[in-house]
Amino acid sequence: MILTDINGKRWKLHNRLRGWRYQIYPNHSEMNLSKEDGKCPTTGFTIPDHIADAWIAGTIRVKVN
């Protein structure tokens, strides 16, 4: 899946990890990303589930540093 950040840069979503079994804050997801053509994740960050859901749905964009 390809996600677009607020600057228009496109990222490939490799994994979305959720929940306590991955030792993530409650109601948060860890998003593992790479550049659009990447073969493995190079960036990972944790955001609230409702923001991750909206970003995946394409209704918002997120700032990725």
PyMOL Python script that loads the backbone (N, CA, C, O; Angstrom):
from pymol import cmd

cmd.read_pdbstr("""\
ATOM      1  N   MET A   1       0.835  -1.161   0.000  1.00  0.00           N
ATOM      2  CA  MET A   1       0.000   0.000   0.000  1.00  0.00           C
ATOM      3  C   MET A   1       0.891   1.239   0.000  1.00  0.00           C
ATOM      4  O   MET A   1       1.903   1.281   0.700  1.00  0.00           O
ATOM      5  N   ILE A   2       0.516   2.237  -0.778  1.00  0.00           N
ATOM      6  CA  ILE A   2       1.260   3.484  -0.879  1.00  0.00           C
ATOM      7  C   ILE A   2       0.490   4.575  -0.144  1.00  0.00           C
ATOM      8  O   ILE A   2      -0.707   4.760  -0.364  1.00  0.00           O
ATOM      9  N   LEU A   3       1.195   5.302   0.737  1.00  0.00           N
ATOM     10  CA  LEU A   3       0.623   6.412   1.492  1.00  0.00           C
ATOM     11  C   LEU A   3       1.352   7.692   1.107  1.00  0.00           C
ATOM     12  O   LEU A   3       2.545   7.657   0.805  1.00  0.00           O
ATOM     13  N   THR A   4       0.652   8.816   1.114  1.00  0.00           N
ATOM     14  CA  THR A   4       1.238  10.102   0.767  1.00  0.00           C
ATOM     15  C   THR A   4       1.287  10.980   2.001  1.00  0.00           C
ATOM     16  O   THR A   4       0.296  11.100   2.721  1.00  0.00           O
ATOM     17  N   ASP A   5       2.460  11.610   2.257  1.00  0.00           N
ATOM     18  CA  ASP A   5       2.568  12.483   3.424  1.00  0.00           C
ATOM     19  C   ASP A   5       2.136  13.907   3.066  1.00  0.00           C
ATOM     20  O   ASP A   5       1.721  14.165   1.936  1.00  0.00           O
ATOM     21  N   ILE A   6       2.234  14.835   4.033  1.00  0.00           N
ATOM     22  CA  ILE A   6       1.743  16.199   3.798  1.00  0.00           C
ATOM     23  C   ILE A   6       2.560  16.951   2.759  1.00  0.00           C
ATOM     24  O   ILE A   6       2.086  17.939   2.200  1.00  0.00           O
ATOM     25  N   ASN A   7       3.774  16.501   2.494  1.00  0.00           N
ATOM     26  CA  ASN A   7       4.619  17.146   1.489  1.00  0.00           C
ATOM     27  C   ASN A   7       4.454  16.524   0.104  1.00  0.00           C
ATOM     28  O   ASN A   7       5.116  16.942  -0.846  1.00  0.00           O
ATOM     29  N   GLY A   8       3.581  15.534  -0.017  1.00  0.00           N
ATOM     30  CA  GLY A   8       3.358  14.870  -1.293  1.00  0.00           C
ATOM     31  C   GLY A   8       4.293  13.702  -1.562  1.00  0.00           C
ATOM     32  O   GLY A   8       4.205  13.065  -2.612  1.00  0.00           O
ATOM     33  N   LYS A   9       5.193  13.415  -0.616  1.00  0.00           N
ATOM     34  CA  LYS A   9       6.105  12.276  -0.780  1.00  0.00           C
ATOM     35  C   LYS A   9       5.327  10.986  -0.573  1.00  0.00           C
ATOM     36  O   LYS A   9       4.492  10.889   0.326  1.00  0.00           O
ATOM     37  N   ARG A  10       5.606  10.004  -1.405  1.00  0.00           N
ATOM     38  CA  ARG A  10       4.895   8.720  -1.342  1.00  0.00           C
ATOM     39  C   ARG A  10       5.731   7.691  -0.601  1.00  0.00           C
ATOM     40  O   ARG A  10       6.933   7.560  -0.831  1.00  0.00           O
ATOM     41  N   TRP A  11       5.071   6.961   0.297  1.00  0.00           N
ATOM     42  CA  TRP A  11       5.704   5.949   1.131  1.00  0.00           C
ATOM     43  C   TRP A  11       5.008   4.615   0.939  1.00  0.00           C
ATOM     44  O   TRP A  11       3.795   4.549   0.736  1.00  0.00           O
ATOM     45  N   LYS A  12       5.794   3.561   1.006  1.00  0.00           N
ATOM     46  CA  LYS A  12       5.243   2.206   0.953  1.00  0.00           C
ATOM     47  C   LYS A  12       5.053   1.716   2.385  1.00  0.00           C
ATOM     48  O   LYS A  12       5.993   1.737   3.180  1.00  0.00           O
ATOM     49  N   LEU A  13       3.839   1.274   2.717  1.00  0.00           N
ATOM     50  CA  LEU A  13       3.551   0.722   4.038  1.00  0.00           C
ATOM     51  C   LEU A  13       3.856  -0.770   4.008  1.00  0.00           C
ATOM     52  O   LEU A  13       3.199  -1.533   3.300  1.00  0.00           O
ATOM     53  N   HIS A  14       4.860  -1.179   4.785  1.00  0.00           N
ATOM     54  CA  HIS A  14       5.235  -2.600   4.847  1.00  0.00           C
ATOM     55  C   HIS A  14       4.446  -3.324   5.932  1.00  0.00           C
ATOM     56  O   HIS A  14       3.928  -4.417   5.703  1.00  0.00           O
ATOM     57  N   ASN A  15       4.355  -2.716   7.114  1.00  0.00           N
ATOM     58  CA  ASN A  15       3.660  -3.331   8.241  1.00  0.00           C
ATOM     59  C   ASN A  15       2.957  -2.272   9.058  1.00  0.00           C
ATOM     60  O   ASN A  15       3.426  -1.143   9.197  1.00  0.00           O
ATOM     61  N   ARG A  16       1.838  -2.665   9.584  1.00  0.00           N
ATOM     62  CA  ARG A  16       1.166  -1.856  10.604  1.00  0.00           C
ATOM     63  C   ARG A  16       0.974  -2.766  11.802  1.00  0.00           C
ATOM     64  O   ARG A  16       0.195  -3.718  11.750  1.00  0.00           O
ATOM     65  N   LEU A  17       1.678  -2.475  12.871  1.00  0.00           N
ATOM     66  CA  LEU A  17       1.601  -3.280  14.089  1.00  0.00           C
ATOM     67  C   LEU A  17       0.714  -2.556  15.087  1.00  0.00           C
ATOM     68  O   LEU A  17       0.862  -1.356  15.315  1.00  0.00           O
ATOM     69  N   ARG A  18      -0.224  -3.315  15.686  1.00  0.00           N
ATOM     70  CA  ARG A  18      -1.151  -2.714  16.630  1.00  0.00           C
ATOM     71  C   ARG A  18      -1.181  -3.500  17.923  1.00  0.00           C
ATOM     72  O   ARG A  18      -0.952  -4.710  17.940  1.00  0.00           O
ATOM     73  N   GLY A  19      -1.466  -2.796  19.000  1.00  0.00           N
ATOM     74  CA  GLY A  19      -1.834  -3.445  20.239  1.00  0.00           C
ATOM     75  C   GLY A  19      -0.719  -3.777  21.189  1.00  0.00           C
ATOM     76  O   GLY A  19       0.467  -3.602  20.909  1.00  0.00           O
ATOM     77  N   TRP A  20      -1.154  -4.263  22.325  1.00  0.00           N
ATOM     78  CA  TRP A  20      -0.256  -4.555  23.429  1.00  0.00           C
ATOM     79  C   TRP A  20       0.709  -5.681  23.111  1.00  0.00           C
ATOM     80  O   TRP A  20       1.797  -5.720  23.687  1.00  0.00           O
ATOM     81  N   ARG A  21       0.360  -6.598  22.223  1.00  0.00           N
ATOM     82  CA  ARG A  21       1.260  -7.737  21.978  1.00  0.00           C
ATOM     83  C   ARG A  21       2.568  -7.320  21.329  1.00  0.00           C
ATOM     84  O   ARG A  21       3.539  -8.077  21.349  1.00  0.00           O
ATOM     85  N   TYR A  22       2.604  -6.128  20.754  1.00  0.00           N
ATOM     86  CA  TYR A  22       3.848  -5.588  20.182  1.00  0.00           C
ATOM     87  C   TYR A  22       4.449  -4.516  21.084  1.00  0.00           C
ATOM     88  O   TYR A  22       5.368  -3.806  20.673  1.00  0.00           O
ATOM     89  N   GLN A  23       3.939  -4.390  22.314  1.00  0.00           N
ATOM     90  CA  GLN A  23       4.401  -3.410  23.294  1.00  0.00           C
ATOM     91  C   GLN A  23       4.282  -1.981  22.759  1.00  0.00           C
ATOM     92  O   GLN A  23       5.201  -1.171  22.888  1.00  0.00           O
ATOM     93  N   ILE A  24       3.133  -1.696  22.160  1.00  0.00           N
ATOM     94  CA  ILE A  24       2.825  -0.367  21.646  1.00  0.00           C
ATOM     95  C   ILE A  24       1.812   0.253  22.604  1.00  0.00           C
ATOM     96  O   ILE A  24       1.030  -0.461  23.231  1.00  0.00           O
ATOM     97  N   TYR A  25       1.825   1.560  22.715  1.00  0.00           N
ATOM     98  CA  TYR A  25       0.836   2.248  23.543  1.00  0.00           C
ATOM     99  C   TYR A  25      -0.571   1.777  23.184  1.00  0.00           C
ATOM    100  O   TYR A  25      -0.826   1.450  22.025  1.00  0.00           O
ATOM    101  N   PRO A  26      -1.489   1.736  24.147  1.00  0.00           N
ATOM    102  CA  PRO A  26      -2.867   1.364  23.835  1.00  0.00           C
ATOM    103  C   PRO A  26      -3.461   2.299  22.772  1.00  0.00           C
ATOM    104  O   PRO A  26      -3.238   3.509  22.797  1.00  0.00           O
ATOM    105  N   ASN A  27      -4.212   1.718  21.850  1.00  0.00           N
ATOM    106  CA  ASN A  27      -4.880   2.460  20.771  1.00  0.00           C
ATOM    107  C   ASN A  27      -3.907   3.189  19.845  1.00  0.00           C
ATOM    108  O   ASN A  27      -4.237   4.247  19.309  1.00  0.00           O
ATOM    109  N   HIS A  28      -2.725   2.634  19.656  1.00  0.00           N
ATOM    110  CA  HIS A  28      -1.717   3.183  18.755  1.00  0.00           C
ATOM    111  C   HIS A  28      -1.248   2.103  17.786  1.00  0.00           C
ATOM    112  O   HIS A  28      -1.390   0.909  18.049  1.00  0.00           O
ATOM    113  N   SER A  29      -0.689   2.543  16.664  1.00  0.00           N
ATOM    114  CA  SER A  29      -0.129   1.633  15.656  1.00  0.00           C
ATOM    115  C   SER A  29       1.295   2.052  15.329  1.00  0.00           C
ATOM    116  O   SER A  29       1.605   3.241  15.270  1.00  0.00           O
ATOM    117  N   GLU A  30       2.152   1.071  15.117  1.00  0.00           N
ATOM    118  CA  GLU A  30       3.480   1.355  14.592  1.00  0.00           C
ATOM    119  C   GLU A  30       3.421   1.159  13.084  1.00  0.00           C
ATOM    120  O   GLU A  30       3.039   0.095  12.597  1.00  0.00           O
ATOM    121  N   MET A  31       3.802   2.192  12.360  1.00  0.00           N
ATOM    122  CA  MET A  31       3.789   2.171  10.902  1.00  0.00           C
ATOM    123  C   MET A  31       5.229   1.993  10.427  1.00  0.00           C
ATOM    124  O   MET A  31       6.087   2.821  10.732  1.00  0.00           O
ATOM    125  N   ASN A  32       5.497   0.933   9.691  1.00  0.00           N
ATOM    126  CA  ASN A  32       6.829   0.665   9.147  1.00  0.00           C
ATOM    127  C   ASN A  32       6.804   0.968   7.659  1.00  0.00           C
ATOM    128  O   ASN A  32       6.095   0.317   6.891  1.00  0.00           O
ATOM    129  N   LEU A  33       7.590   1.970   7.257  1.00  0.00           N
ATOM    130  CA  LEU A  33       7.544   2.517   5.903  1.00  0.00           C
ATOM    131  C   LEU A  33       8.897   2.484   5.224  1.00  0.00           C
ATOM    132  O   LEU A  33       9.938   2.359   5.869  1.00  0.00           O
ATOM    133  N   SER A  34       8.860   2.599   3.902  1.00  0.00           N
ATOM    134  CA  SER A  34      10.066   2.828   3.107  1.00  0.00           C
ATOM    135  C   SER A  34       9.684   3.779   1.990  1.00  0.00           C
ATOM    136  O   SER A  34       8.514   4.126   1.832  1.00  0.00           O
ATOM    137  N   LYS A  35      10.676   4.201   1.215  1.00  0.00           N
ATOM    138  CA  LYS A  35      10.365   4.972   0.021  1.00  0.00           C
ATOM    139  C   LYS A  35       9.459   4.125  -0.855  1.00  0.00           C
ATOM    140  O   LYS A  35       9.383   2.908  -0.684  1.00  0.00           O
ATOM    141  N   GLU A  36       8.780   4.757  -1.784  1.00  0.00           N
ATOM    142  CA  GLU A  36       7.776   4.076  -2.607  1.00  0.00           C
ATOM    143  C   GLU A  36       8.302   2.810  -3.274  1.00  0.00           C
ATOM    144  O   GLU A  36       7.566   1.832  -3.407  1.00  0.00           O
ATOM    145  N   ASP A  37       9.560   2.815  -3.692  1.00  0.00           N
ATOM    146  CA  ASP A  37      10.122   1.655  -4.396  1.00  0.00           C
ATOM    147  C   ASP A  37      10.971   0.758  -3.491  1.00  0.00           C
ATOM    148  O   ASP A  37      11.667  -0.132  -3.980  1.00  0.00           O
ATOM    149  N   GLY A  38      10.916   0.986  -2.170  1.00  0.00           N
ATOM    150  CA  GLY A  38      11.739   0.232  -1.228  1.00  0.00           C
ATOM    151  C   GLY A  38      11.295  -1.207  -1.063  1.00  0.00           C
ATOM    152  O   GLY A  38      10.117  -1.534  -1.207  1.00  0.00           O
ATOM    153  N   LYS A  39      12.260  -2.062  -0.759  1.00  0.00           N
ATOM    154  CA  LYS A  39      11.979  -3.483  -0.577  1.00  0.00           C
ATOM    155  C   LYS A  39      11.828  -3.865   0.893  1.00  0.00           C
ATOM    156  O   LYS A  39      11.291  -4.927   1.207  1.00  0.00           O
ATOM    157  N   CYS A  40      12.302  -3.000   1.797  1.00  0.00           N
ATOM    158  CA  CYS A  40      12.174  -3.266   3.225  1.00  0.00           C
ATOM    159  C   CYS A  40      11.979  -1.939   3.959  1.00  0.00           C
ATOM    160  O   CYS A  40      12.374  -0.892   3.446  1.00  0.00           O
ATOM    161  N   PRO A  41      11.377  -1.967   5.151  1.00  0.00           N
ATOM    162  CA  PRO A  41      11.118  -0.726   5.882  1.00  0.00           C
ATOM    163  C   PRO A  41      12.408  -0.026   6.299  1.00  0.00           C
ATOM    164  O   PRO A  41      13.378  -0.665   6.706  1.00  0.00           O
ATOM    165  N   THR A  42      12.396   1.296   6.188  1.00  0.00           N
ATOM    166  CA  THR A  42      13.530   2.109   6.602  1.00  0.00           C
ATOM    167  C   THR A  42      13.127   3.147   7.641  1.00  0.00           C
ATOM    168  O   THR A  42      13.992   3.768   8.260  1.00  0.00           O
ATOM    169  N   THR A  43      11.835   3.341   7.840  1.00  0.00           N
ATOM    170  CA  THR A  43      11.304   4.323   8.774  1.00  0.00           C
ATOM    171  C   THR A  43      10.163   3.691   9.550  1.00  0.00           C
ATOM    172  O   THR A  43       9.342   2.967   8.986  1.00  0.00           O
ATOM    173  N   GLY A  44      10.115   3.961  10.824  1.00  0.00           N
ATOM    174  CA  GLY A  44       9.008   3.474  11.632  1.00  0.00           C
ATOM    175  C   GLY A  44       8.625   4.513  12.659  1.00  0.00           C
ATOM    176  O   GLY A  44       9.493   5.156  13.250  1.00  0.00           O
ATOM    177  N   PHE A  45       7.341   4.681  12.877  1.00  0.00           N
ATOM    178  CA  PHE A  45       6.887   5.585  13.917  1.00  0.00           C
ATOM    179  C   PHE A  45       5.533   5.138  14.438  1.00  0.00           C
ATOM    180  O   PHE A  45       4.820   4.378  13.784  1.00  0.00           O
ATOM    181  N   THR A  46       5.189   5.621  15.625  1.00  0.00           N
ATOM    182  CA  THR A  46       3.960   5.230  16.284  1.00  0.00           C
ATOM    183  C   THR A  46       2.985   6.401  16.286  1.00  0.00           C
ATOM    184  O   THR A  46       3.340   7.516  16.668  1.00  0.00           O
ATOM    185  N   ILE A  47       1.756   6.140  15.857  1.00  0.00           N
ATOM    186  CA  ILE A  47       0.709   7.159  15.836  1.00  0.00           C
ATOM    187  C   ILE A  47      -0.593   6.553  16.354  1.00  0.00           C
ATOM    188  O   ILE A  47      -0.753   5.333  16.332  1.00  0.00           O
ATOM    189  N   PRO A  48      -1.523   7.384  16.819  1.00  0.00           N
ATOM    190  CA  PRO A  48      -2.812   6.854  17.277  1.00  0.00           C
ATOM    191  C   PRO A  48      -3.536   6.102  16.163  1.00  0.00           C
ATOM    192  O   PRO A  48      -3.422   6.448  14.988  1.00  0.00           O
ATOM    193  N   ASP A  49      -4.286   5.066  16.554  1.00  0.00           N
ATOM    194  CA  ASP A  49      -5.007   4.236  15.583  1.00  0.00           C
ATOM    195  C   ASP A  49      -5.946   5.034  14.695  1.00  0.00           C
ATOM    196  O   ASP A  49      -6.010   4.784  13.491  1.00  0.00           O
ATOM    197  N   HIS A  50      -6.685   6.003  15.267  1.00  0.00           N
ATOM    198  CA  HIS A  50      -7.650   6.746  14.456  1.00  0.00           C
ATOM    199  C   HIS A  50      -6.957   7.582  13.377  1.00  0.00           C
ATOM    200  O   HIS A  50      -7.524   7.801  12.306  1.00  0.00           O
ATOM    201  N   ILE A  51      -5.749   8.044  13.647  1.00  0.00           N
ATOM    202  CA  ILE A  51      -4.990   8.786  12.631  1.00  0.00           C
ATOM    203  C   ILE A  51      -4.461   7.822  11.580  1.00  0.00           C
ATOM    204  O   ILE A  51      -4.515   8.127  10.388  1.00  0.00           O
ATOM    205  N   ALA A  52      -3.948   6.662  11.994  1.00  0.00           N
ATOM    206  CA  ALA A  52      -3.480   5.654  11.042  1.00  0.00           C
ATOM    207  C   ALA A  52      -4.620   5.199  10.133  1.00  0.00           C
ATOM    208  O   ALA A  52      -4.430   5.057   8.925  1.00  0.00           O
ATOM    209  N   ASP A  53      -5.808   4.970  10.710  1.00  0.00           N
ATOM    210  CA  ASP A  53      -6.968   4.556   9.920  1.00  0.00           C
ATOM    211  C   ASP A  53      -7.328   5.606   8.869  1.00  0.00           C
ATOM    212  O   ASP A  53      -7.587   5.272   7.713  1.00  0.00           O
ATOM    213  N   ALA A  54      -7.342   6.878   9.278  1.00  0.00           N
ATOM    214  CA  ALA A  54      -7.699   7.963   8.350  1.00  0.00           C
ATOM    215  C   ALA A  54      -6.630   8.129   7.269  1.00  0.00           C
ATOM    216  O   ALA A  54      -6.964   8.410   6.118  1.00  0.00           O
ATOM    217  N   TRP A  55      -5.361   7.962   7.615  1.00  0.00           N
ATOM    218  CA  TRP A  55      -4.287   8.082   6.630  1.00  0.00           C
ATOM    219  C   TRP A  55      -4.392   6.962   5.602  1.00  0.00           C
ATOM    220  O   TRP A  55      -4.265   7.211   4.403  1.00  0.00           O
ATOM    221  N   ILE A  56      -4.616   5.757   6.047  1.00  0.00           N
ATOM    222  CA  ILE A  56      -4.757   4.616   5.139  1.00  0.00           C
ATOM    223  C   ILE A  56      -5.985   4.795   4.244  1.00  0.00           C
ATOM    224  O   ILE A  56      -5.959   4.428   3.070  1.00  0.00           O
ATOM    225  N   ALA A  57      -7.048   5.355   4.794  1.00  0.00           N
ATOM    226  CA  ALA A  57      -8.267   5.595   4.013  1.00  0.00           C
ATOM    227  C   ALA A  57      -8.095   6.753   3.023  1.00  0.00           C
ATOM    228  O   ALA A  57      -8.904   6.918   2.110  1.00  0.00           O
ATOM    229  N   GLY A  58      -7.040   7.552   3.206  1.00  0.00           N
ATOM    230  CA  GLY A  58      -6.776   8.665   2.297  1.00  0.00           C
ATOM    231  C   GLY A  58      -7.518   9.944   2.642  1.00  0.00           C
ATOM    232  O   GLY A  58      -7.571  10.866   1.828  1.00  0.00           O
ATOM    233  N   THR A  59      -8.094  10.013   3.843  1.00  0.00           N
ATOM    234  CA  THR A  59      -8.847  11.206   4.218  1.00  0.00           C
ATOM    235  C   THR A  59      -7.977  12.278   4.872  1.00  0.00           C
ATOM    236  O   THR A  59      -8.386  13.435   4.961  1.00  0.00           O
ATOM    237  N   ILE A  60      -6.777  11.903   5.330  1.00  0.00           N
ATOM    238  CA  ILE A  60      -5.821  12.875   5.873  1.00  0.00           C
ATOM    239  C   ILE A  60      -4.421  12.504   5.377  1.00  0.00           C
ATOM    240  O   ILE A  60      -4.202  11.429   4.817  1.00  0.00           O
ATOM    241  N   ARG A  61      -3.496  13.416   5.599  1.00  0.00           N
ATOM    242  CA  ARG A  61      -2.077  13.155   5.362  1.00  0.00           C
ATOM    243  C   ARG A  61      -1.316  13.402   6.653  1.00  0.00           C
ATOM    244  O   ARG A  61      -1.720  14.229   7.470  1.00  0.00           O
ATOM    245  N   VAL A  62      -0.219  12.687   6.835  1.00  0.00           N
ATOM    246  CA  VAL A  62       0.582  12.736   8.055  1.00  0.00           C
ATOM    247  C   VAL A  62       1.966  13.262   7.718  1.00  0.00           C
ATOM    248  O   VAL A  62       2.481  13.006   6.629  1.00  0.00           O
ATOM    249  N   LYS A  63       2.575  13.998   8.645  1.00  0.00           N
ATOM    250  CA  LYS A  63       3.936  14.483   8.459  1.00  0.00           C
ATOM    251  C   LYS A  63       4.910  13.361   8.799  1.00  0.00           C
ATOM    252  O   LYS A  63       4.856  12.806   9.897  1.00  0.00           O
ATOM    253  N   VAL A  64       5.789  13.026   7.877  1.00  0.00           N
ATOM    254  CA  VAL A  64       6.816  12.006   8.081  1.00  0.00           C
ATOM    255  C   VAL A  64       8.175  12.690   7.972  1.00  0.00           C
ATOM    256  O   VAL A  64       8.473  13.312   6.952  1.00  0.00           O
ATOM    257  N   ASN A  65       8.999  12.580   9.011  1.00  0.00           N
ATOM    258  CA  ASN A  65      10.335  13.190   8.984  1.00  0.00           C
ATOM    259  C   ASN A  65      11.361  12.202   8.528  1.00  0.00           C
ATOM    260  O   ASN A  65      12.543  12.534   8.442  1.00  0.00           O
TER     261      ASN A  65
END
""", "prot")
cmd.dss("prot")
cmd.show_as("cartoon", "prot")
cmd.util.cbc("prot")
cmd.orient("prot")
